[in-house]
Amino acid sequence: MNDHADQPRVDRSTTRAHFHARLNRYLSLLRRKWWVLVLGTLAGVAVQGVRLWTAAPSCASVGQMIVSIKLNIAEGSVYMEELSNFMGTQAALMQSGEVVRRAHDRVTGQRPELRKKVALRVTVLPKTAIFELRAVGEDREYTRAFLQACMEEYIALKKDMRMQTSDTTVAGLTEEVIRLEKDLRNADAELVQFQSTNTVLLSQEQGNSAANYLAALNQRLAGRKSEYELLQMLTVDQNLNRQQEANGTVLPALDATGSSSAAGGEQKDMDYFRAKQQLMLLQAEQEELGRYLRTNHPKMIALSEKIAQREQLLKIYRLQSAEQLESKKAALKLEIQNLEMDVKQWDAKTLEIQGKVAEYQRLRGNSQRIQALYDRLLATMQTLDVNKEISPESVTIMEQASEAFQDQSGVGKEVAFGGLLGVGLSVLLLLLVDRLDDRMISFSELKELFDEEVLGQIPRVTAHGPKREVALVGPADDRHNFVEAYRNLRSSLLYMAEAEARPKILLVTSSVPNEGKSLTSANLSITMASAGSRVLLVDGDSRKGALHARFGMAAEPGLTEVLGQGLNWEEAVRATKIPNVSLLPQGAFASNASELFISAATKEFLRAAAHQYDYVILDTVPVMAADDVTSLAPHVDGVIFVIRADFTSARVARAALYSLYQRQVRVLGLVFNSARPGFEDYYYYRYKGYYYTKYPVAGTRAQAETEPTGKA
């Protein structure tokens, strides 16, 4: 599943349109109220100029200080200044409150009568290590003396700070040296005491004899254990063979009598192997004689006796060897037990010696550490006194305070600041006025403020003629965007996506006068008639109706006579110069028009007119001007509400619509009149060249194929 399915989707085009709408609103406000910015700028400049003119004349004194090229600090000194923030730190210190206070006190102490107000500013010259100090005040002499005192007091303050730091550090180091001296004496005494009671152990440790002897014992013990385990697994014959191989003994050759030529000592060691050899020889001889002699032959009997003697002798030798093997294993076992006891004893002794040696090393290391720290602190104390020994003054006076002169450097900045302040206040004023002004200037703002459907946008056009009125649309009108806007309004009414029947009786109104409802009514009627519909245009404004003047007719008789005097409405209707458009003028002035509109004659007139004409369009008074509309609107099929851009208040328009909704009036939609075509949310009918493409001359077929036809 999509994790973002439930999250609201942001319409980027809507957000962009809203941004451009606000931008266009501010630009429109700037075009209309540009003079406010001009007046604000002039006022700010004037106020600042007056303030400078009336203020006491100021004078300035300038001095310079430079960072020393090299700090000659003795090795081991703890004096340090943070180079990464050095310039900013020194500039802040030069104009600090302490330096300024000291400078004032110094100058006032010498010349009490010169006490004046002085401002100090410190800057660092670009790409240099030079500080420029500038003092501005009212009195020339005091200003110069104050600046000179600031530079000198800055140096004195740094010296006091170094002295205070040095004295504090020396005092702290002195206490630490005294404490270390006491700790060093205690450590030395403890080391001497330990050496006096552990002389033997320490001498053994120097030769490493205990550890070497213990290693030799362990090695000997491991050898004896291995030999004992081997003897446990060997038989008597295997042991004898092992001894023979270990000794490298070779049996001597036997003579015919069975004797050997070996020495006496070797004869004893080799008895077993010689007896075994003789037995094997006798058995071989018996086997050889047995081929041709019988068993009871004297020689065979004699050989059998000798073989029996040799076998008996081998048994004796084996018993002796077994006893010797067991005796050797017992001896090895005792030796192993003895070695294990020695290893255990020397292991304990070695551990004791190692512990004593470690304790000795700890005591000696502690004494050496305290001694090294003690020596280092003594050396530091000897080289620490910065203010007396090295005097590392990092910033010195490069130029003394100059003679005070008239200060005019800030006049231009002050005037410019006044102008900018005036512009800023003017902008704030305009923004405040804009927040209070709820008049709509763009289509995007209209959509934000109203939920009603927008039937069309009528672009703003220039008025001509002595009366400065916008002319009605005509058949050869070159205001293509103006004409197409009314055609779009006509299409919106003809093809409204509603389940109800298409409205035939239309009422055009607005919230307040001068929003263009009469012009909209007339042009909508003309546009409807151009499509072949028969249209009756009714001037329902019995007070200030002007449709008769638009079409060049008399005002009477008209609607007032039809509703109030019973005149046949068909007799009052007059044909206009525009085909399919008829006009029912306002008639005589009537102050009781609302009573006329709620009469039965009004219903009868509208029913009869709707039966005879395709459309009946009524132009009425504004909703907020009189009650005529709210009395007449319930009798019509729908109301077209006109809102003029940059003129109609959203609050007033909403109140007017609310009055209509209270009478159960069907509001078909809004017409946004006098919209600015230059705004980015006005997209319609900008392609002027499309309507003025010339038709090709007869016979130029190729040209006709390449040029547009010019049809809308």
VOTIDO-324480 format. One record per residue (C-alpha): residue number from 1; residue in three letters; y, x, z. Coordinates in steps of 0.001 Angstrom, whole numbers, plus 500000, padded with zeros to 6 digits. Layout:
REM residues N
n,res,y,x,z
NUM,ALA,Y,X,Z;
...
This chain:
REM residues 712
n,res,y,x,z
1,MET,500000,500000,500000;
2,ASN,503544,501050,499428;
3,ASP,505131,502053,502725;
4,HIS,508581,501200,501367;
5,ALA,507745,497701,500174;
6,ASP,509498,496016,503092;
7,GLN,512585,498184,502955;
8,PRO,515697,496762,501258;
9,ARG,516387,498249,497874;
10,VAL,519836,499663,497283;
11,ASP,521336,498686,493949;
12,ARG,523032,501862,492835;
13,SER,525009,500097,490144;
14,THR,526372,497655,492730;
15,THR,527326,500518,495028;
16,ARG,529006,502357,492180;
17,ALA,530847,499204,491109;
18,HIS,532046,498663,494663;
19,PHE,533336,502228,494820;
20,HIS,535185,501905,491526;
21,ALA,536572,498534,492625;
22,ARG,538068,500092,495749;
23,LEU,539383,503000,493723;
24,ASN,540990,500673,491191;
25,ARG,542492,498678,494030;
26,TYR,544124,501762,495487;
27,LEU,545345,502889,492064;
28,SER,546808,499457,491437;
29,LEU,548481,499544,494829;
30,LEU,549902,502961,493997;
31,ARG,551237,501742,490643;
32,ARG,552935,498768,492278;
33,LYS,554187,500493,495419;
34,TRP,554879,504032,494215;
35,TRP,558428,503734,495408;
36,VAL,557159,503515,499009;
37,LEU,555795,507056,498714;
38,VAL,559051,508264,497202;
39,LEU,561110,506670,499970;
40,GLY,558739,508030,502619;
41,THR,559010,511549,501202;
42,LEU,562792,511363,501042;
43,ALA,562962,509958,504563;
44,GLY,560714,512728,505924;
45,VAL,562767,515427,504182;
46,ALA,566020,513843,505404;
47,VAL,564840,513580,509022;
48,GLN,563618,517161,509018;
49,GLY,566831,518368,507399;
50,VAL,568944,516582,510008;
51,ARG,566823,518048,512785;
52,LEU,567227,521560,511408;
53,TRP,570950,521032,510837;
54,THR,571581,519811,514375;
55,ALA,569275,522332,516046;
56,ALA,570707,525521,517517;
57,PRO,570533,528538,515161;
58,SER,567509,530712,515773;
59,CYS,567106,534446,515393;
60,ALA,564026,536589,515018;
61,SER,562899,540066,515997;
62,VAL,559880,541835,514484;
63,GLY,557685,544631,515844;
64,GLN,554364,546171,514858;
65,MET,551380,547572,516718;
66,ILE,548477,549511,515176;
67,VAL,544853,550096,516135;
68,SER,544193,553725,517043;
69,ILE,542277,555588,514361;
70,LYS,539724,557053,516800;
71,LEU,538752,556401,520409;
72,ASN,538048,559710,522173;
73,ILE,535589,558509,524789;
74,ALA,533549,561026,526758;
75,GLU,529790,560917,526412;
76,GLY,528215,558629,528970;
77,SER,531305,556466,529489;
78,VAL,530703,552749,529826;
79,TYR,534061,551737,528320;
80,MET,533474,549451,525306;
81,GLU,535382,546948,523164;
82,GLU,533561,544465,520914;
83,LEU,534492,545614,517420;
84,SER,533227,542514,515624;
85,ASN,535884,540322,517299;
86,PHE,538346,543065,518143;
87,MET,541295,542017,515964;
88,GLY,541204,538357,516966;
89,THR,540752,539216,520635;
90,GLN,543711,541572,520692;
91,ALA,545957,539108,518824;
92,ALA,545075,536373,521322;
93,LEU,545725,538750,524229;
94,MET,549145,539777,522841;
95,GLN,550369,536174,522867;
96,SER,548507,535073,525977;
97,GLY,550280,533325,528792;
98,GLU,549956,536315,531113;
99,VAL,551676,538690,528669;
100,VAL,554430,536148,527916;
101,ARG,554996,535519,531634;
102,ARG,555211,539233,532395;
103,ALA,557636,539768,529518;
104,HIS,559902,536938,530681;
105,ASP,559843,538224,534251;
106,ARG,560626,541746,533090;
107,VAL,563596,540799,530907;
108,THR,564917,538283,533443;
109,GLY,564674,540850,536229;
110,GLN,566930,543196,534254;
111,ARG,569312,540549,532831;
112,PRO,568987,537220,534682;
113,GLU,571756,535611,532645;
114,LEU,569794,536040,529381;
115,ARG,566976,533668,530316;
116,LYS,566244,531728,527082;
117,LYS,563362,529999,525365;
118,VAL,561509,532291,522955;
119,ALA,558409,531681,520815;
120,LEU,555976,534514,520035;
121,ARG,553637,534683,517060;
122,VAL,551140,537476,516308;
123,THR,549520,537970,512902;
124,VAL,547248,540641,511413;
125,LEU,548476,542043,508124;
126,PRO,545870,541508,505377;
127,LYS,543419,544376,504814;
128,THR,545017,546483,507573;
129,ALA,544613,547212,511263;
130,ILE,548288,546437,511959;
131,PHE,549511,543591,514161;
132,GLU,552896,542067,513363;
133,LEU,554626,540453,516332;
134,ARG,557465,538034,515632;
135,ALA,559655,536531,518361;
136,VAL,561983,533632,517542;
137,GLY,564639,532502,519987;
138,GLU,568230,531380,520389;
139,ASP,569803,534578,521792;
140,ARG,569640,537790,519742;
141,GLU,569639,540218,522642;
142,TYR,567106,538296,524704;
143,THR,564798,537828,521725;
144,ARG,564663,541543,520976;
145,ALA,564223,542501,524629;
146,PHE,561501,539891,525054;
147,LEU,559507,541156,522044;
148,GLN,559721,544765,523223;
149,ALA,558630,543685,526693;
150,CYS,555665,541776,525205;
151,MET,554372,544893,523437;
152,GLU,554764,547071,526522;
153,GLU,553331,544470,528889;
154,TYR,550346,544033,526592;
155,ILE,549555,547753,526931;
156,ALA,550148,547597,530701;
157,LEU,547876,544557,531004;
158,LYS,545050,546304,529173;
159,LYS,545472,549357,531399;
160,ASP,545339,547175,534525;
161,MET,542229,545477,533215;
162,ARG,540545,548836,532583;
163,MET,541525,550145,536015;
164,GLN,540245,547007,537705;
165,THR,537005,547177,535756;
166,SER,536592,550899,536488;
167,ASP,537258,550515,540226;
168,THR,534884,547593,540501;
169,THR,532188,549480,538612;
170,VAL,532602,552650,540696;
171,ALA,532357,550653,543912;
172,GLY,529218,548952,542719;
173,LEU,527677,552240,541585;
174,THR,528492,553871,544919;
175,GLU,526606,551182,546809;
176,GLU,523685,551528,544428;
177,VAL,523609,555339,544830;
178,ILE,523526,555023,548610;
179,ARG,520652,552559,548408;
180,LEU,518744,554770,545937;
181,GLU,519224,557828,548131;
182,LYS,517605,556012,551023;
183,ASP,514741,554785,548828;
184,LEU,514222,558313,547485;
185,ARG,513854,559781,550995;
186,ASN,511331,557100,551927;
187,ALA,509334,557677,548727;
188,ASP,509212,561452,549263;
189,ALA,508087,561044,552883;
190,GLU,505343,558615,551860;
191,LEU,504109,561027,549161;
192,VAL,503993,563972,551589;
193,GLN,502075,561882,554143;
194,PHE,499513,560881,551525;
195,GLN,499008,564460,550339;
196,SER,498422,565716,553872;
197,THR,495537,563283,554492;
198,ASN,493815,563503,551080;
199,THR,493763,567226,550265;
200,VAL,490003,567444,549542;
201,LEU,489907,564368,547326;
202,LEU,492918,565511,545338;
203,SER,491388,569013,544843;
204,GLN,488150,567461,543533;
205,GLU,490153,565285,541235;
206,GLN,491914,568324,539758;
207,GLY,488565,569818,538626;
208,ASN,487068,566450,537795;
209,SER,483836,567655,539501;
210,ALA,482833,564343,541043;
211,ALA,482938,562523,537766;
212,ASN,481067,565326,535959;
213,TYR,478359,565518,538626;
214,LEU,477920,561737,538576;
215,ALA,477530,561834,534799;
216,ALA,474864,564559,535090;
217,LEU,472964,562524,537678;
218,ASN,473032,559458,535468;
219,GLN,471797,561483,532522;
220,ARG,468932,563005,534563;
221,LEU,468005,559586,535954;
222,ALA,467857,558078,532484;
223,GLY,465535,560905,531314;
224,ARG,463154,560464,534233;
225,LYS,463004,556702,533694;
226,SER,462200,557149,530037;
227,GLU,459409,559668,530817;
228,TYR,457957,557390,533509;
229,GLU,457908,554376,531189;
230,LEU,456172,556484,528505;
231,LEU,453473,557683,530922;
232,GLN,452875,554081,531960;
233,MET,451996,553185,528365;
234,LEU,449830,556319,527491;
235,THR,446040,556626,527951;
236,VAL,444353,559805,529252;
237,ASP,443475,561047,525774;
238,GLN,446985,560197,524470;
239,ASN,448521,562056,527385;
240,LEU,446317,565085,526784;
241,ASN,447152,565049,523069;
242,ARG,450858,564727,523926;
243,GLN,450627,567729,526234;
244,GLN,448795,569692,523546;
245,GLU,451518,568892,520980;
246,ALA,454286,569625,523491;
247,ASN,452706,573030,524399;
248,GLY,451856,573859,520777;
249,THR,448275,574936,521782;
250,VAL,445625,575740,519052;
251,LEU,441951,575730,519982;
252,PRO,440279,579135,519450;
253,ALA,437265,579440,517257;
254,LEU,433816,579291,518896;
255,ASP,431069,581821,518345;
256,ALA,427417,581114,517888;
257,THR,426794,580925,521615;
258,GLY,429575,578348,522065;
259,SER,431955,580740,523713;
260,SER,435496,581284,522717;
261,SER,437701,584285,522441;
262,ALA,440591,582696,524315;
263,ALA,442157,584237,527405;
264,GLY,441156,583185,530882;
265,GLY,444348,581269,531642;
266,GLU,444235,579337,528475;
267,GLN,440493,578787,528979;
268,LYS,441172,576701,532051;
269,ASP,443824,574557,530375;
270,MET,441699,574027,527341;
271,ASP,438416,573143,529053;
272,TYR,438620,569507,528145;
273,PHE,439464,570077,524499;
274,ARG,436812,572864,524194;
275,ALA,434125,570663,525741;
276,LYS,435021,567883,523395;
277,GLN,434880,570306,520472;
278,GLN,431486,571645,521520;
279,LEU,430179,568085,521876;
280,MET,431300,567290,518371;
281,LEU,429578,570474,517081;
282,LEU,426331,569650,518865;
283,GLN,426390,566109,517537;
284,ALA,426902,567435,514020;
285,GLU,424044,569904,514457;
286,GLN,421776,567138,515821;
287,GLU,422594,565005,512846;
288,GLU,421836,567885,510475;
289,LEU,418455,568706,512132;
290,GLY,417574,565057,512338;
291,ARG,417170,564985,508582;
292,TYR,413968,567046,508583;
293,LEU,412913,567183,512310;
294,ARG,411527,564438,514428;
295,THR,413051,563221,517625;
296,ASN,410383,564718,519873;
297,HIS,410755,568111,518291;
298,PRO,411616,570773,520882;
299,LYS,414843,571685,519153;
300,MET,415905,568048,518977;
301,ILE,415081,567598,522654;
302,ALA,417051,570706,523566;
303,LEU,420071,569499,521555;
304,SER,419899,566119,523226;
305,GLU,419992,567751,526644;
306,LYS,422975,569902,525701;
307,ILE,424808,566866,524314;
308,ALA,424167,564960,527549;
309,GLN,425533,567917,529569;
310,ARG,428652,568051,527422;
311,GLU,429255,564331,527751;
312,GLN,428919,564555,531503;
313,LEU,431358,567434,531513;
314,LEU,433871,565364,529452;
315,LYS,433690,562548,531973;
316,ILE,434540,564991,534736;
317,TYR,437441,566373,532776;
318,ARG,438738,562845,532016;
319,LEU,438603,561880,535671;
320,GLN,440564,564990,536555;
321,SER,443126,564284,533823;
322,ALA,443528,560669,534977;
323,GLU,444128,561843,538535;
324,GLN,446669,564361,537319;
325,LEU,448414,561608,535259;
326,GLU,448667,559277,538217;
327,SER,449890,562080,540411;
328,LYS,452575,562921,537860;
329,LYS,453695,559287,537597;
330,ALA,453929,559012,541374;
331,ALA,456015,562137,541497;
332,LEU,458276,560799,538759;
333,LYS,458675,557532,540619;
334,LEU,459742,559295,543790;
335,GLU,462134,561452,541840;
336,ILE,463635,558358,540176;
337,GLN,464160,556665,543547;
338,ASN,465831,559757,544895;
339,LEU,468109,560019,541843;
340,GLU,469102,556348,542123;
341,MET,470166,556877,545729;
342,ASP,472200,559930,544759;
343,VAL,473868,558036,541888;
344,LYS,474803,555172,544189;
345,GLN,476321,557510,546737;
346,TRP,478290,559504,544193;
347,ASP,479429,556312,542448;
348,ALA,481020,555121,545675;
349,LYS,482561,558529,546222;
350,THR,483947,558574,542700;
351,LEU,485523,555109,543090;
352,GLU,487108,556187,546343;
353,ILE,488465,559332,544731;
354,GLN,489835,557388,541749;
355,GLY,491596,554897,544053;
356,LYS,493152,557728,546003;
357,VAL,494232,559429,542789;
358,ALA,495768,556190,541461;
359,GLU,497649,555697,544710;
360,TYR,498849,559280,544499;
361,GLN,500016,558783,540916;
362,ARG,501851,555583,541886;
363,LEU,503638,557246,544750;
364,ARG,504569,560255,542636;
365,GLY,505757,558030,539709;
366,ASN,507860,555880,542054;
367,SER,509475,558982,543486;
368,GLN,510181,560377,540023;
369,ARG,511639,557038,538811;
370,ILE,513986,556765,541783;
371,GLN,514997,560401,541336;
372,ALA,515799,559867,537606;
373,LEU,517841,556714,538305;
374,TYR,519663,558483,541135;
375,ASP,520550,561427,538890;
376,ARG,521721,559144,536067;
377,LEU,523986,557114,538355;
378,LEU,525529,560296,539750;
379,ALA,526239,561521,536216;
380,THR,527743,558132,535283;
381,MET,530026,558145,538306;
382,GLN,531309,561574,537327;
383,THR,532292,560382,533799;
384,LEU,533238,556748,534496;
385,ASP,536926,556881,535458;
386,VAL,538281,555793,532016;
387,ASN,541903,555372,532955;
388,LYS,542131,558844,534543;
389,GLU,539792,560891,532390;
390,ILE,539930,559616,528781;
391,SER,542673,556918,528620;
392,PRO,541223,555152,525513;
393,GLU,544252,553134,524432;
394,SER,542975,551293,521328;
395,VAL,546259,549619,520245;
396,THR,549626,551376,520350;
397,ILE,553177,550522,519332;
398,MET,553857,551418,515702;
399,GLU,557383,549991,515340;
400,GLN,559678,549031,518176;
401,ALA,561231,545568,518268;
402,SER,563869,545306,515566;
403,GLU,567397,544043,515993;
404,ALA,567367,540241,515984;
405,PHE,568459,538594,512727;
406,GLN,569068,535047,511569;
407,ASP,565717,533361,510985;
408,GLN,565544,531275,507811;
409,SER,561888,531859,506992;
410,GLY,560640,528554,508304;
411,VAL,563238,526251,506760;
412,GLY,561265,525637,503583;
413,LYS,558067,525075,505510;
414,GLU,559776,522695,507913;
415,VAL,561265,520670,505067;
416,ALA,557937,520634,503225;
417,PHE,556213,519543,506398;
418,GLY,558717,516721,506783;
419,GLY,558046,515603,503220;
420,LEU,554280,515725,503727;
421,LEU,554620,513838,506978;
422,GLY,556671,511180,505201;
423,VAL,554063,510912,502446;
424,GLY,551301,510637,505031;
425,LEU,553078,507889,506931;
426,SER,553790,506088,503661;
427,VAL,550123,506267,502700;
428,LEU,549132,504913,506102;
429,LEU,551644,502112,505685;
430,LEU,550261,501255,502244;
431,LEU,546709,501297,503562;
432,LEU,547741,499012,506407;
433,VAL,549422,496642,503953;
434,ASP,546322,496745,501753;
435,ARG,544114,495862,504721;
436,LEU,546291,492843,505399;
437,ASP,546443,491924,501703;
438,ASP,543342,489978,500652;
439,ARG,544386,489380,497048;
440,MET,541648,490237,494560;
441,ILE,542409,492635,491753;
442,SER,538956,493180,490222;
443,PHE,535849,491257,489312;
444,SER,533798,493230,491842;
445,GLU,536028,492115,494705;
446,LEU,535792,488524,493512;
447,LYS,531998,488676,493613;
448,GLU,532055,490162,497098;
449,LEU,534304,487459,498528;
450,PHE,532932,484350,496796;
451,ASP,529414,483048,496265;
452,GLU,530408,480644,493480;
453,GLU,529414,481419,489926;
454,VAL,532066,483143,487817;
455,LEU,532319,481257,484523;
456,GLY,534574,483758,482805;
457,GLN,537186,486475,483025;
458,ILE,540462,485929,481221;
459,PRO,542192,489242,480469;
460,ARG,545844,489836,481210;
461,VAL,548078,489579,478123;
462,THR,551772,490200,477591;
463,ALA,554079,487154,477573;
464,HIS,556579,486770,474732;
465,GLY,559465,484492,473864;
466,PRO,562587,483455,475726;
467,LYS,560573,481636,478404;
468,ARG,558238,484620,478887;
469,GLU,555196,482394,478466;
470,VAL,551770,483337,477168;
471,ALA,551184,481611,473835;
472,LEU,548218,479320,473350;
473,VAL,545291,480555,471311;
474,GLY,545452,479878,467604;
475,PRO,543181,480075,464565;
476,ALA,544605,483439,463406;
477,ASP,545175,484876,466859;
478,ASP,545080,488686,466931;
479,ARG,544463,488776,470711;
480,HIS,540743,489057,470148;
481,ASN,539791,489836,473783;
482,PHE,541936,486944,475003;
483,VAL,540377,484502,472525;
484,GLU,536835,485714,473129;
485,ALA,537277,485291,476879;
486,TYR,537891,481546,476390;
487,ARG,534956,481337,474009;
488,ASN,532839,482887,476741;
489,LEU,534148,480265,479173;
490,ARG,533218,477563,476690;
491,SER,529685,478972,476380;
492,SER,529314,479053,480150;
493,LEU,530141,475335,480330;
494,LEU,527997,474330,477357;
495,TYR,524905,476187,478517;
496,MET,525054,475873,482266;
497,ALA,521643,476432,483827;
498,GLU,521591,473253,485905;
499,ALA,519260,470298,486099;
500,GLU,522136,467814,486030;
501,ALA,523654,466434,482878;
502,ARG,526247,468477,481028;
503,PRO,529694,467718,482542;
504,LYS,532084,465843,480267;
505,ILE,535003,465153,482600;
506,LEU,536337,468524,483773;
507,LEU,539114,469114,486277;
508,VAL,540955,472438,486226;
509,THR,542796,473419,489386;
510,SER,543724,476345,491620;
511,SER,544716,476984,495192;
512,VAL,548463,477642,494723;
513,PRO,550946,477376,491812;
514,ASN,551369,480017,489083;
515,GLU,547697,480924,488857;
516,GLY,547326,479909,485208;
517,LYS,545456,476629,485511;
518,SER,547597,474823,482874;
519,LEU,547178,477670,480367;
520,THR,543437,477711,481102;
521,SER,543186,473939,480584;
522,ALA,545049,474061,477273;
523,ASN,543176,477050,475852;
524,LEU,539809,475674,477007;
525,SER,540589,472406,475211;
526,ILE,541535,474254,472026;
527,THR,538374,476387,472202;
528,MET,536188,473301,472768;
529,ALA,537810,471536,469813;
530,SER,537291,474560,467538;
531,ALA,533550,474045,468023;
532,GLY,533777,470490,466677;
533,SER,534124,468597,469961;
534,ARG,536696,465836,470412;
535,VAL,538745,466772,473471;
536,LEU,541258,464780,475481;
537,LEU,543589,466988,477502;
538,VAL,545165,465100,480440;
539,ASP,548191,466424,482303;
540,GLY,547469,465257,485869;
541,ASP,550434,467062,487439;
542,SER,552935,464203,487747;
543,ARG,555453,466439,489493;
544,LYS,555711,469629,487455;
545,GLY,553456,469066,484473;
546,ALA,554258,471312,481486;
547,LEU,551532,470619,478924;
548,HIS,553805,468367,476856;
549,ALA,556239,471270,476464;
550,ARG,553397,473562,475428;
551,PHE,552475,471216,472572;
552,GLY,556086,470213,471756;
553,MET,555925,466559,472868;
554,ALA,557798,464186,475168;
555,ALA,556566,463727,478738;
556,GLU,556770,459890,478694;
557,PRO,554931,457644,478479;
558,GLY,551935,459291,480023;
559,LEU,549393,459224,482815;
560,THR,551808,457797,485382;
561,GLU,552469,454735,483241;
562,VAL,548750,454293,482509;
563,LEU,547708,454350,486166;
564,GLY,550780,452832,487775;
565,GLN,552109,450315,485212;
566,GLY,548905,449274,483446;
567,LEU,549831,450833,480095;
568,ASN,546907,451096,477687;
569,TRP,545864,454749,477838;
570,GLU,545114,454870,474123;
571,GLU,548767,454068,473396;
572,ALA,549908,456988,475586;
573,VAL,547518,459486,474032;
574,ARG,549055,461609,471290;
575,ALA,547448,463808,468690;
576,THR,548404,467467,468691;
577,LYS,548750,469886,465810;
578,ILE,545365,471286,466696;
579,PRO,542453,469354,465171;
580,ASN,540255,467395,467629;
581,VAL,542681,467934,470518;
582,SER,544588,464947,471952;
583,LEU,547055,465037,474834;
584,LEU,547862,462528,477539;
585,PRO,551108,463877,479062;
586,GLN,552142,463516,482672;
587,GLY,554499,460598,482266;
588,ALA,557340,459826,484638;
589,PHE,557718,461655,487933;
590,ALA,555514,460074,490618;
591,SER,555562,461030,494273;
592,ASN,552556,458788,495049;
593,ALA,550120,460369,492607;
594,SER,547346,460613,495195;
595,GLU,547434,456815,495674;
596,LEU,547238,456357,491915;
597,PHE,544188,458635,491657;
598,ILE,542143,456673,494207;
599,SER,542795,453373,492462;
600,ALA,540306,451519,490292;
601,ALA,542502,452159,487245;
602,THR,541700,455866,487471;
603,LYS,537952,455228,487411;
604,GLU,538314,452832,484482;
605,PHE,540467,455256,482554;
606,LEU,538080,458176,483039;
607,ARG,535051,456066,482095;
608,ALA,536713,454829,478910;
609,ALA,538031,458252,477947;
610,ALA,534624,459888,478476;
611,HIS,533073,457207,476250;
612,GLN,535511,457892,473423;
613,TYR,535838,461694,473659;
614,ASP,533276,464438,473966;
615,TYR,535218,466148,476733;
616,VAL,538032,465087,479041;
617,ILE,539877,468012,480627;
618,LEU,542359,467266,483410;
619,ASP,545047,469718,484479;
620,THR,546112,468916,488060;
621,VAL,548344,470212,490788;
622,PRO,547116,473086,493023;
623,VAL,544853,472060,495886;
624,MET,547113,473463,498594;
625,ALA,550289,471958,497072;
626,ALA,549376,468255,497292;
627,ASP,546502,465900,497974;
628,ASP,546235,464856,494323;
629,VAL,543250,467051,493492;
630,THR,541161,466079,496501;
631,SER,541757,462414,495585;
632,LEU,540986,462830,491887;
633,ALA,538187,465416,492006;
634,PRO,535457,463075,493314;
635,HIS,535792,461013,490087;
636,VAL,535090,463891,487692;
637,ASP,531853,465604,486666;
638,GLY,532921,469051,487748;
639,VAL,535797,471242,488878;
640,ILE,536824,474583,487374;
641,PHE,538652,476666,489967;
642,VAL,541136,479251,488651;
643,ILE,541830,482447,490619;
644,ARG,544521,484814,489420;
645,ALA,543917,488532,489786;
646,ASP,546307,490408,492038;
647,PHE,547921,487107,493041;
648,THR,545549,484687,494749;
649,SER,544838,485122,498448;
650,ALA,541139,485039,499240;
651,ARG,541757,483124,502473;
652,VAL,543841,480476,500703;
653,ALA,541328,480152,497865;
654,ARG,538462,479763,500311;
655,ALA,540409,477052,502189;
656,ALA,541064,475200,498926;
657,LEU,537380,475321,497966;
658,TYR,536445,474108,501413;
659,SER,538730,471085,500929;
660,LEU,536931,470287,497685;
661,TYR,533493,470658,499237;
662,GLN,534514,468262,502008;
663,ARG,534995,465556,499326;
664,GLN,531536,466250,497897;
665,VAL,533090,467703,494776;
666,ARG,530913,469571,492307;
667,VAL,532534,472979,491737;
668,LEU,531153,474326,488482;
669,GLY,532487,477823,489023;
670,LEU,535435,480186,489069;
671,VAL,537655,481511,486315;
672,PHE,539104,484938,487049;
673,ASN,542453,484793,485300;
674,SER,544778,487680,484391;
675,ALA,542083,490329,484943;
676,ARG,543058,493896,484122;
677,PRO,541082,495080,481064;
678,GLY,541615,498686,482135;
679,PHE,539400,498319,485201;
680,GLU,535886,499707,484963;
681,ASP,534197,496434,485930;
682,TYR,535767,494651,482938;
683,TYR,533341,495318,480093;
684,TYR,534052,492533,477634;
685,TYR,535749,492414,474239;
686,ARG,537072,495979,474123;
687,TYR,535861,496748,470644;
688,LYS,539039,495898,468834;
689,GLY,538068,497501,465538;
690,TYR,535058,495200,465204;
691,TYR,537346,492199,464644;
692,TYR,539712,493847,462176;
693,THR,537341,495444,459676;
694,LYS,538543,494736,456148;
695,TYR,536252,493096,453630;
696,PRO,535443,495234,450583;
697,VAL,537135,494596,447278;
698,ALA,535039,492752,444689;
699,GLY,532934,495112,442611;
700,THR,532588,497835,445275;
701,ARG,529112,497009,446423;
702,ALA,528468,500384,447966;
703,GLN,531533,499990,450173;
704,ALA,530426,496522,451189;
705,GLU,527065,497850,452306;
706,THR,528600,500504,454526;
707,GLU,531357,498417,456238;
708,PRO,530851,495678,458894;
709,THR,531358,492093,457827;
710,GLY,534013,491431,460458;
711,LYS,532393,488286,461784;
712,ALA,532526,487769,465519;
